[in-house]
């Protein structure tokens, strides 16, 4: 049934069959996270970074209705240059029925990668519980999907526009394990540290791989969240970060932005108010996550 539901690029399928290192990459950062033409350059650079580590990249998207694990360069261009919707797990069947393309979110990427047999996934930041969710019930599908997607997800925490504390509580409730990668504190996306300590850490790709193997041995269907902070030298200045975020929230409130429009509004406002600094940090943390994910995938493939 997998062949009918998902198309896997021959290079990716060959690597999976041979037990070689493969890393999944999401496509929303290409379609919605970065401006053109920087988005296509970044997508190619992420893939080349993995190839330099002898790891096969598997960028994931929906192409003309078909969930596709591993894109051709032509398909990368399609995702980068066309206006296509974001696709979470709930959207996959609709896109298939309509024959439309879509850029996969963290949730959809993790879901499809795990079904294809990919064990490691690199993203920028996870979705989570939104501020004010006690009234709006606004919570990302990333969280519940990770509870049923057995894959190691390397991320720089969750975007700091979200409620980090509530997100960590939900991850605990869903029994999704988290390890800090060479850190005892949960990262805050543009910042290397939040105010929230972590119970567990790993200090090498091999140790992270061993935790994921143990998760599989016990039969868990959950993802492993590997919280990887942006390097301090490449992080956003905290004072500037806090000031820009405060202005962004005030602007959203003033303009009456609500629901699913809040996060895109905030992120776009932050890019403009920071004069692109937030984008620079976003790229830095994404590259760092891709690199660490490649090392973990290699460690998993070595046994």
C-alpha positions, 0 to 999 in steps of 0.5 A: 500500500505504501507504493500507492500512497507515497512516491519515494525518489529512487535514490532515497529508496535505494539508500533506505534499502541499503540501510544508508543515512537519510535525512528528511527535510520539510518544504514549508520553509521553501514555499513560505518560510523564506523569500524568493529566490533565497528560498530555492538557494537555501533548499539546494544548500540544505541538500548539498550540506547533507550530501557533503556528509554522505547522507541522502537528502529527502525533501518532502512535498506533495507534487500534483496530489502525490506525497513525494519523499525526495524531490528532483531539482525540477520539483524543488523549483516548483515548490519554491517558485509557485504559490502553493498551500501549506499541507498538514496531515489532514490536507493530504487526502484533499490535495490528492483528490484535487491533484494539487501540490502542497508544501508539507508542514512539520506534521506532514513531513514527519508523518510521511517520512516515518511511513517511508522508513526515514529515521531522521528529520531536520527542521527549523522549529516545531509548532506548538501551543499558541499564546492564549490557547486556553481561550482559542484552543490554538495548538499546532498539529505538529504535537499530536502527529509527533506522538504517532510518528517514530522519527528523530526530529532535530529542531531549535525548539519552538518559535519564541512567538509561541507559549514554550512552557505550555508546549513542553507540557503538551509534549510531556502529556503526549509522552514525546521524549525530548533530549537537549543536544549538548544543552540542559535548557530548551532552546527558543528558536532565534535564541539558544536558551529559554527559561525552561530546563530539560530533564535529559541531554545527549552530547554526541550524535551517537548518543542521540542515535542510541536513545532513538534505537531504545525508543524503537526497541520498546515499540514506541510510535512516538518521535524523539525531539532533539532540541538543538540550540542555534550557535551562540555566535549566530543567535539573535541579540536577546534585547533586540529579540524581545523588543521586536517580539513585543512590538509584533504582538502589539501590532497583531492585537491592534489590527485584530489578527486572530486564529491561524493568521496570527503566526504568519502575521507575527513572523512577517512583522518580525522579519520587517521590523528586524530588517531581515536579522530574524531571517539570517538567524533562521537560516543559521539555525536551519543549517545547524539542524541539518548538519546535526541531523546528518550526523545522527543519521550517519550514527544510526546507519553505522550499526 
